[in-house]
Amino acid sequence: MYRVVAPEVRDRELNVLQKAVLGMCRAGTTNVHRIGERLHIHADLAALIYLELKERRLLGGNGLPTEKGRELFEDETLDVSRMVTGHVFQDPWTGDLWPRFVEKLDYVELQQNPNTGFPDLLLGSKGKPRRERAFMVLPGDLALPPAPAASEIVRATRRHRSALRRSESYENTDEDDTFAHAGTVALERVSLVDDRPTPVFVTSFLYLPETGDIAGEWHACDPFGLGVSPALRRALEREMRSSTGLRAVLESMIGRSLDQQIEEQQRWAGEVRAAAINNIEKALTVGARDLPQYEDLVALEYAHVEAELLGESCPEHKLRDLLGAARRALEGTFKALFERHPPRQVWRRVYTDRRPVEDEVYCQSVYEASAKAVGFRVPLPEALARMKPNHVKAACYPDGSWRLRGAIVAAVLAARDEPGHPLRRAATHEPRLLDLLDNVAKKAGGAVHAGAERPSFQSVLPVVADVHRAVGLLSGLGQPLDSARS
C-alpha cells in the first residue's frame, strides 16, 4: 500500500453535454440555436439541456450561470485541481495497481489462532463479536515491484470513479478524458507521500450464489466492497496452481475437488454448445456453418441457452454478456456483408470534400431517402437518422474502428445503388428490419454503459430471435417470417 496525493475520487454531477452548454452560457452565448451550432448538436437538444440546467437552478432567467452553476462548473472542469491524500494498492505478484483509491482505511481486529498459526478475523459488533478463520495468501520471496508512476496512480483513480458508477464494469477504463486533457499539470501534482510501501492484507471472501449455479460457479468479492471481482478470481486461480492450502479451502466450500468441478464444467460447456449449435441450425439451417460469423452466432446462442437454463436466477452479468454477444454477432454479419458488397466511398454523400457535413437535417434526409429507395420503412429510428458522417466513413474501411449503427447506415447507402444488394432482398421481407437492428444495438449498447437500466431476463431473450432473423434475411438462410410482424 502506498500513501499518495492524487485527484479526489467522486461522481460527476454534469455529463459532457450539460457541462458544454453550461460553459457556453458562462462565456455569454445563451441563444440555444447558437449553442447548437457551436457544439454541433441539434438546437432542440441544446434547448432541452438548457431547460434542464434552468430547472436545476444552474442557469438564471437571463441564461447566465447562477452562483451555484458557476461553482459546479468550476468543480467539474477543474476537478483535477482538487488533490487529496489517499492510498493505492499494488499487487506484489504482478506489480499492477488495483483500480482503487481509498482515502480512509478500515482495519479489522485480529486475534491469533494457535491451531493454525494464522490470525482470525473478529467481525460483528463488540457486544456480539464473531470470529472467522481467514486463509492468508502470502506472496513468498518476491522482489519488491517498482513504485507506481504518477500516470498509473491517476489511472487507478479514474477506474475507481468508473467503479462507483457501476461496479460490474470496474475493469473497464473510464470514458471521461478529463485527466488526459489535463496533461502534465495534473501528473506533476500526483506524488508518493511515502518512499516505501506498507505491506498489508486486503480482506475479501469467496462465495457461491444463494440460488445456486447450474455450472457450479464460485465468485470472488471485490476487496473494496464493489461487487463481484473477476480480476480477483483470476488471480486466485493462478495462485491455486501452487498453493495446495488455498485449493483445499475452495474445494471444501464447493464440496468437491477442483478437478471434478472442471470436468463437470467442461461437460456442461459441451452440452450447452451442442444445444446452441442445434438451435442455430433450426433457425438458419445447416448452412449457417459456412457463415464467416458462425462462431459469433454460436457464442450468442451459448449465452442464450445458458440464460434459459438458469431462468430468473440468471446473474445480471451473464445477461449483459448475452447482449454484448448479440452486438458482436451483428457486427460480424455486417463485416461479412461488406466483404461481398463493399460500401466503397458512399460516405462522400455526407461529406463536403474531406470534411463531414455538419447539417444534421441534410444528413438525415440522405439516410432516409436511401432507406426508402431500398424498401425500408421511414422515418428511421432516431439513432440511425442522427448518425454522424465520420461513423459512416469509418464503416466503409475494413480496418477502421467502426460501430454497428455506422455500418448499418453505410450498408443502406450502398444498397441504394446496387440492385442485387442483400439489404434490398431483406427489405422486401421485412420493411422494419432497420428498427429491429437499432433495437438490438440499443439494448446491447446499454449493457456496457454505466448507469444503464439493469437488463431483465424477459427483456433480453427476444434479442436473440431478432439477431437470428436479421442474419437469416441478410444471408438468405432460414425462412423469413411474415413481413407484417411488428
Secondary structure, 3 states (H helix, E strand, C coil): CEEEEEECCCCCCCCHHHHHHHHHHHCCCCCHHHHHHHHCCCHHHHHHHHHHHHHCCCECCCCCECHHHHHHHHHHHCHHHCEEEEEECECCCCCCECCCCECCCCCCEEEECCCCCCEEEEEECCCCEEEEECCCCCCCCCCCCCCCCHHHHHHHHHHHHHHHHCHHHCCCCCCCCHHHHHCHHHHHHCEECCCCCCCCCCCCCEECCCCCCCCCCCEEECCCCCCECHHHHHHHHHHHCCCHHHHHHHHHHHCCCHHHHHHHHHHHHHHHHHHHHHHHHHHHCHHHHHCCCHHHHHHHHHHHHHHHHHHHHCCHHHHHHHHHHHHHHHHHHHHHHHHHCCCCCHHHHHEECCEECCCHHHHHHHHHHHHHHHCCCCCCCHHHHCCCHHHHHHHCCCCCCCCHHHHHHHHHHHHHCCCCCHHHHHHHHCCCHHHHHHHHHHHHHHHCCCCCCCCCHHHHHHHHHHHHHHHHHHHCCCCCCCCCCC
